Amino acid sequence: MPTHAWRVTAAAALAAGLLTTAACSDDGDGKKTTADGTPEVKPLKWGDCEAPTAAQGGGQAPPKDWQCATLDVPLDYAKPEGETIPIALIRAKARDQKNRLGSLIFNFGGPGGSGISTLPGAAKEYEALRARYDLVSFDPRGVGGSDPVLCKNDKQLDQYFGEDSSPETPEEEKAFVENIRQYQAACEKNSAELLPHVGTENAARDLDRLRQALGDEKLNYFGISYGTELGGVYAHLFPKNVGRAVFDAVVDPTKTAEESALGQAKGFQLALGNFAQDCVDRGDECRLQGSTPKEIEDNIIKLQKALAVKPIPGIGGRMLTETQATNGIAQALYSKELWPLLEQGLDEAEGGQGQLLMALSDALNGRDQQGRYSNIGAANTAINCVDDKERYTLEQTKAKLATFRAASPVFGDLLGWAMMSCTGWPVAGTWDTPDVSAPGSDPILVIGNTGDPATPYEGARKMVERLGPGVGVELTYKGEGHGAYNSGDPCVQKAVNTYLLDGKTPAEGTVCTAAADPTAPPGASEPPPAV
């Protein structure tokens, strides 16, 4: 479960000021450059797509009507004429080319998620938008097919993710710290040159070069989860270049790494409570023991404690540990569609079989059925650690655990200890919180989900406030899971589609529930027209 923290250094802010324009000039030797001194962006060469690599998450090649390309960007924007790295791209062209609006660029979050492998699989959810937009996504720098951060190999990662991440004794604490140290050493050994350059600001600069390469005057953008943070930083750096943008499952830009982790602890605990209440409401249909949500949660805690003492059989000879079980539970809370699997997995684990919870944990960690890991874990750590300024000592972390446990008896320990993920990282962090102020930007639709476990609902309002007056337009979705548009809710999808396709934002403060029309005032209950 990733945590987030952000800030801008003075040097980076100065560079950002230079990056807010994109006019081209001749530098005197015949080479065209943009206003920030980087070489002029060349048109993209699109071709057939291959199947995603293991680093991207694997899977089948996308359909024949999808195209792939590569965009070269500076490794270090302070040395624009220096070494470049490739940014892997994918697109599906708009079906109605006559009324095409341009490109719509997606970032699905993480940080560390591969857009190359994600967008084709999710494309059906965005078919209404493909009518008039080219659907485009990418692997951000350090991710998948874009010069991926490399740390440990597959066999080593099996061991790494099986280690105890909620230590209780001095011996376990020592092993926990050593596990982190060895992982970081592997990252430095295999990706030392890349690590300083994978932060969110550089990814935002890459986004603007992608906009130029696509031939779009403005960036039309759909950011989900961490993608909202990336979008917010982009809007700050290039406010005049923002077109129609949607932020869904919003990261709170006002929270430090510690506050974000604590918010996630509360968010996952809330989602778990909603899951347990649903189980109780279904009575005998629910496989779990307990007549109240608290009793179900107490049984989960008992399971965690039992696994801490004695792991149970998982997949392929691996044993399900407390940490893996907790990760599996968290993975299932990202979507209400996974609640039945969570119920089954908990029931089977209480009976001594951990295969299903381990499968959920593997999904969270990017492990496929062949035992291959994507690089989402390595990229997630590298991006967070170059963004996040804070480094927490063992003593500081232990002092915070009581607060985390109070926020979540189930997830508090894991998320509290995770604050040490960047302690000892070979690259210094850059900020406490990101600057997402975007005066002069076109409106950005910001969607908060009241039941979101990973990016709690309050973050949407904070994002609107930080974007500044007249920029952020808030939409509330009363639902479950991580994100709103991908829930399939017709009210949310109508509001988003109307904005992206017609340029009309919903009324400020609109609330979508299972049967609410987004054009109606908050609390409306009339069903919307078919989308």
C-alpha positions, -999 to 999 in steps of 0.1 A, spaced: 0 0 0 19 31 -12 22 63 9 28 97 -5 46 129 5 56 159 -16 74 193 -19 92 215 -44 129 227 -40 139 262 -49 160 250 -78 132 229 -92 107 257 -88 130 279 -108 132 253 -135 94 250 -134 91 287 -141 112 282 -173 90 253 -183 57 271 -184 60 280 -221 66 258 -251 75 281 -279 104 270 -301 135 289 -310 167 284 -330 197 282 -306 221 295 -332 235 262 -346 203 253 -365 189 231 -337 154 240 -326 147 241 -289 118 248 -266 118 277 -242 132 255 -214 162 247 -235 152 211 -243 154 199 -279 123 203 -300 99 174 -297 98 152 -328 66 137 -342 59 102 -329 63 71 -350 34 48 -342 35 11 -350 22 -23 -339 23 -32 -302 40 -62 -287 27 -81 -256 35 -63 -223 68 -73 -208 71 -89 -174 82 -55 -160 49 -41 -173 29 -68 -158 28 -93 -187 -4 -104 -205 -15 -106 -241 -7 -81 -269 -35 -55 -273 -59 -57 -302 -47 -48 -337 -63 -14 -337 -39 -3 -309 -6 14 -317 26 19 -297 55 44 -299 84 57 -279 91 93 -269 127 103 -259 130 127 -230 160 141 -211 171 119 -182 180 151 -164 161 183 -173 190 203 -159 211 189 -188 185 190 -217 211 182 -244 224 152 -224 214 116 -221 178 106 -229 155 79 -218 125 63 -236 89 68 -226 67 39 -238 34 50 -252 2 33 -264 -30 46 -280 -63 37 -296 -74 62 -322 -108 80 -318 -136 62 -336 -151 94 -350 -121 110 -366 -142 138 -382 -153 151 -348 -120 142 -330 -112 164 -300 -76 154 -296 -58 130 -273 -69 120 -238 -39 109 -217 -44 85 -188 -23 78 -157 -37 50 -136 -17 56 -105 6 37 -82 30 54 -85 46 27 -106 16 14 -126 21 6 -163 -3 25 -186 8 2 -215 -7 -29 -198 -36 -11 -180 -53 10 -207 -61 -18 -232 -77 -39 -205 -97 -10 -191 -106 5 -225 -142 -7 -225 -149 15 -195 -138 45 -216 -156 36 -249 -178 66 -247 -147 88 -245 -130 70 -274 -158 82 -297 -140 115 -300 -106 111 -282 -75 91 -290 -71 72 -258 -34 74 -248 -14 61 -219 23 57 -210 47 41 -186 62 70 -166 99 72 -163 113 43 -142 82 22 -149 76 -8 -171 89 -1 -206 103 34 -197 138 26 -184 124 6 -154 139 9 -119 153 -26 -111 160 -39 -76 158 -76 -67 150 -105 -89 119 -127 -87 133 -153 -63 146 -126 -40 113 -107 -41 94 -138 -30 116 -138 1 114 -100 5 76 -99 4 74 -128 27 93 -111 55 76 -98 86 67 -61 81 51 -57 115 79 -66 139 71 -70 176 105 -80 192 140 -64 190 151 -94 169 122 -89 145 129 -51 143 165 -58 134 155 -82 107 129 -57 94 155 -29 91 180 -52 74 154 -63 49 148 -27 39 186 -20 38 192 -50 15 163 -40 -8 176 -4 -11 211 -16 -18 198 -38 -47 180 -7 -61 211 14 -59 233 -14 -74 210 -19 -104 195 16 -110 218 42 -94 220 66 -124 182 66 -128 171 70 -92 176 108 -88 154 115 -119 122 94 -114 103 120 -93 68 134 -101 81 168 -113 101 151 -140 72 129 -149 51 161 -153 76 176 -176 75 144 -196 38 148 -199 42 182 -215 66 168 -240 41 141 -247 14 167 -253 37 184 -278 46 152 -296 9 144 -299 3 177 -316 -22 189 -289 -24 226 -280 -35 216 -245 -33 185 -223 -66 166 -220 -60 143 -190 -76 116 -169 -56 110 -137 -65 83 -112 -51 79 -76 -14 90 -78 -23 102 -113 -42 131 -96 -10 141 -79 9 140 -111 -19 160 -128 -18 185 -100 19 190 -103 15 193 -141 -12 220 -136 11 239 -114 40 238 -138 20 244 -170 -14 259 -160 -19 275 -194 -15 241 -211 -43 223 -191 -72 214 -213 -101 192 -200 -88 173 -170 -104 148 -146 -89 138 -112 -105 107 -98 -96 90 -64 -77 121 -53 -45 121 -34 -46 148 -7 -19 174 -17 -18 189 18 -6 157 37 29 147 45 41 111 41 31 104 77 -3 121 74 -10 103 42 -1 69 56 -23 76 86 -51 87 63 -48 54 44 -49 35 77 -82 52 85 -95 47 49 -88 10 48 -103 5 82 -134 23 71 -136 1 40 -131 -30 61 -159 -19 84 -182 -14 54 -172 -49 41 -180 -64 75 -213 -46 78 -223 -59 44 -214 -94 56 -236 -90 87 -265 -77 66 -265 -108 45 -269 -130 75 -264 -167 69 -252 -160 33 -220 -147 47 -193 -173 53 -176 -154 81 -183 -159 118 -196 -129 137 -230 -113 143 -216 -77 143 -190 -59 122 -167 -57 153 -168 -94 158 -158 -100 122 -130 -75 125 -119 -91 158 -117 -125 141 -95 -109 114 -72 -96 140 -70 -131 156 -61 -145 122 -33 -119 118 -19 -128 152 -21 -165 145 -2 -160 112 25 -140 129 32 -171 150 26 -198 124 22 -191 87 -1 -214 67 2 -229 33 0 -205 4 9 -210 -33 36 -232 -47 53 -240 -15 52 -204 -2 37 -198 32 11 -171 39 25 -147 65 7 -120 85 21 -93 62 9 -111 31 -25 -117 45 -29 -80 55 -18 -70 20 -43 -95 5 -71 -80 26 -61 -45 15 -60 -55 -22 -96 -68 -20 -108 -35 -5 -98 -16 -36 -130 -27 -53 -163 -39 -40 -163 -65 -68 -135 -82 -48 -154 -85 -16 -167 -120 -23 -131 -131 -28 -121 -115 4 -149 -133 22 -138 -166 7 -101 -160 14 -107 -151 50 -129 -182 55 -103 -205 39 -74 -189 59 -93 -195 92 -94 -231 80 -57 -232 74 -55 -226 37 -40 -193 25 -40 -197 -13 -66 -170 -21 -53 -144 3 -18 -150 -11 -32 -146 -47 -46 -112 -36 -13 -102 -20 6 -113 -51 -17 -90 -72 -9 -61 -50 28 -67 -53 28 -72 -90 35 -110 -91 20 -131 -119 11 -168 -119 45 -176 -134 62 -161 -104 74 -130 -124 72 -96 -108 64 -63 -126 86 -34 -115 56 -16 -98 71 -22 -63 105 -9 -72 91 21 -91 67 29 -63 95 30 -38 118 50 -60 93 76 -70 79 80 -34 114 83 -20 126 109 -44 94 129 -38 92 124 0 115 146 20 111 129 53 133 100 66 120 83 98 143 66 123 134 34 141 127 53 173 105 79 155 85 51 138 79 32 170 67 63 187 40 67 160 27 32 161 1 37 189 -15 64 167 -16 42 137 -30 13 157 -57 35 171 -66 45 135 -67 9 123 -63 -22 145 -60 -42 112 -38 -20 90 -21 4 115 10 -17 122 18 -24 85 13 12 74 31 26 105 62 5 99 60 13 62 71 49 70 107 35 71 106 25 35 127 55 25 150 56 55 185 52 41 174 56 5 204 66 -16 187 98 -30 174 127 -9 137 135 -11 126 169 -24 93 180 -7 69 177 22 38 184 1 35 192 -36 26 226 -50 -5 221 -71 -17 257 -73 -27 264 -108 -39 300 -114 -50 305 -150 -58 268 -156 -89 256 -173 -114 239 -150 -104 205 -135 -131 181 -125 -121 166 -91 -140 135 -79 -140 122 -43 -154 88 -33 -168 86 3 -158 50 7 -124 51 -9 -98 32 12 -66 43 -5 -73 80 -11 -98 91 15 -126 113 4 -114 145 22 -85 147 -3 -108 158 -31 -118 190 -12 -82 197 -3 -71 193 -40 -99 218 -50 -87 243 -24 -50 240 -34 -57 242 -72 -71 277 -64 -102 297 -71 -121 289 -103 -100 258 -112 -111 228 -92 -148 216 -96 -157 190 -69 -180 160 -75 -188 136 -47 -196 100 -52 -212 81 -24 -198 46 -30 -172 20 -23 -139 11 -37 -109 30 -51 -122 56 -76 -156 66 -89 -157 65 -127 -146 28 -129 -174 19 -105 -198 20 -135 -220 45 -117 -241 62 -145 -243 94 -126 -205 98 -123 -199 86 -158 -225 111 -172 -209 140 -154 -174 131 -166 -184 123 -201 -204 155 -204 -173 175 -193 -147 158 -214 -169 156 -245 -189 188 -243 -168 210 -220 -197 214 -194 -187 209 -158 -213 197 -132 -226 222 -107 -202 228 -78 -210 204 -49 -229 178 -70 -233 145 -53 -238 112 -71 -254 83 -55 -267 51 -70 -296 69 -87 -287 106 -88 -287 129 -118 -255 149 -119 -274 180 -132 -296 180 -100 -286 196 -67 -270 175 -40 -293 149 -26 -312 144 -58 -326 109 -63 -342 108 -97 -325 84 -121 -304 99 -148 -310 94 -185 -292 64 -201 -256 71 -209 
